[in-house]
């Protein structure tokens, strides 16, 4: 079974500064996906960024980037130029990679960490 | 294109009552999921449907049943609600093909309180 650990329950950052959220995971799989989801006060789960484990290049999406260290099983999220709208709970999540497109959904189950509450201060 | 929709948004039940949470997606996705989110925890999988016509148990299925009505709709039923089922429930869907086929997209959630 996979486990995902987010060791920072709460963090804060000044507006326009940079912040890094940590995530580690444990798996015996070689192929998998990693995700960061954002949950603002509206409760909507919003995909921030995704990383495929076989890709060595770190994923980036505008102000969001990851530092993926496969050997260390680490997947941190960096938010640059933080904005007030970035205030949210951030969840790291793991999903096994499947070979068959319509393989059992359990192989594509997301395993979530417990989340990090990020507050951006004005 | 509404994405994933859920009804209702809020619900209060008494212990022993039953209810069905509805989920629909208009993205032509093949797989659908039901998760619950409890305070201080990430989401945990209740049931999933890999494709139309199939359903399987997830991590925490006890006390729930599901129906994949068609490709678009996936409902979650609580037959006899218990206070331990007080939670926020999320539905999600995934296409299964293409460059983003493994990404799950979530509905807005249903906050359920069982008294």
Boltz contact constraints between the chains, C-beta under 6 A:
constraints:
  - contact:
      token1: [A, 33]
      token2: [B, 102]
      max_distance: 6.0
  - contact:
      token1: [A, 43]
      token2: [B, 109]
      max_distance: 6.0
  - contact:
      token1: [A, 44]
      token2: [B, 108]
      max_distance: 6.0
  - contact:
      token1: [A, 45]
      token2: [B, 106]
      max_distance: 6.0
  - contact:
      token1: [A, 91]
      token2: [B, 42]
      max_distance: 6.0
  - contact:
      token1: [A, 101]
      token2: [B, 96]
      max_distance: 6.0
  - contact:
      token1: [A, 101]
      token2: [B, 97]
      max_distance: 6.0
  - contact:
      token1: [A, 102]
      token2: [B, 51]
      max_distance: 6.0
  - contact:
      token1: [A, 104]
      token2: [B, 50]
      max_distance: 6.0
  - contact:
      token1: [A, 105]
      token2: [B, 31]
      max_distance: 6.0
  - contact:
      token1: [A, 105]
      token2: [B, 48]
      max_distance: 6.0
  - contact:
      token1: [A, 105]
      token2: [B, 50]
      max_distance: 6.0
  - contact:
      token1: [A, 109]
      token2: [B, 45]
      max_distance: 6.0
  - contact:
      token1: [A, 110]
      token2: [B, 104]
      max_distance: 6.0
  - contact:
      token1: [A, 112]
      token2: [B, 42]
      max_distance: 6.0
  - contact:
      token1: [A, 112]
      token2: [B, 43]
      max_distance: 6.0
  - contact:
      token1: [A, 113]
      token2: [B, 42]
      max_distance: 6.0
  - contact:
      token1: [A, 114]
      token2: [B, 41]
      max_distance: 6.0
  - contact:
      token1: [A, 114]
      token2: [B, 42]
      max_distance: 6.0
  - contact:
      token1: [A, 115]
      token2: [B, 42]
      max_distance: 6.0
